[in-house]
Amino acid sequence: MNHKKELSGDIMMRCNFEKMVRYLDKQLNIDEKLELFDHLDQCDVCREAIYLLARDRDAALFVFGTGKAGVDRMAS
């Protein structure tokens, strides 16, 4: 998902799936977070995508768990 969206004037915003994943993995610095938040304020597609990514990750953690017990459940 890497499309451009023209806003007012010359401002171009890029949708960046990788940056959304890095945000969920807590790998963005403060400037990158602010840039992403500004983008999410104006982009319905990315706002929905990050919601779905977060939801699916939470569901996977609930189903599979973390640590040794989660790995054991996945193997059986």
C-alpha positions in Angstrom: 0.0 0.0 0.0 2.1 2.9 -1.2 -0.2 5.4 -2.9 -0.1 9.2 -3.0 -2.9 11.5 -2.0 -3.0 15.1 -3.1 -4.2 17.4 -0.4 -4.3 21.2 -0.6 -1.7 22.8 -2.9 1.6 20.9 -3.4 1.3 18.8 -0.2 1.7 15.2 -1.1 1.2 12.5 1.4 2.4 8.9 1.0 0.7 5.9 2.5 3.4 3.7 4.0 2.4 0.2 5.2 5.9 -0.5 6.5 5.8 2.6 8.8 2.4 1.5 10.2 3.9 -1.9 11.1 7.0 -0.2 12.6 4.7 1.9 14.7 2.8 -1.1 16.0 6.2 -2.7 16.8 7.2 0.5 18.7 10.1 1.1 16.3 9.4 4.8 15.3 11.1 7.8 16.8 8.9 10.8 17.9 9.2 12.6 14.6 8.1 9.5 12.6 5.2 9.0 15.0 4.0 12.6 14.5 4.3 12.3 10.8 2.3 9.1 10.8 -0.4 10.6 13.1 -0.7 13.6 10.8 -1.2 11.2 7.9 -3.7 9.1 9.7 -5.8 12.2 10.5 -6.3 12.7 6.8 -6.2 9.2 5.3 -9.2 7.0 5.8 -7.5 4.0 4.1 -4.5 4.0 6.4 -6.5 4.7 9.5 -8.6 1.6 8.7 -5.5 -0.4 7.8 -3.7 0.3 11.1 -6.9 -0.5 13.0 -7.2 -3.9 11.3 -3.5 -4.6 11.8 -3.7 -3.9 15.5 -6.9 -5.9 15.9 -5.5 -8.9 14.1 -2.3 -8.8 16.1 -4.3 -8.6 19.4 -6.4 -11.5 18.3 -3.4 -13.6 17.4 -1.8 -13.0 20.8 -5.1 -14.0 22.4 -5.3 -17.2 20.4 -1.7 -18.3 20.4 -0.4 -16.6 23.5 3.2 -15.7 24.0 6.2 -17.5 25.3 6.7 -21.3 25.6 3.0 -22.1 26.2 2.0 -20.2 23.1 4.6 -22.1 21.0 3.4 -25.4 22.5 -0.2 -24.7 21.5 0.8 -23.8 18.0 2.8 -27.0 17.6 -0.1 -29.3 18.6 
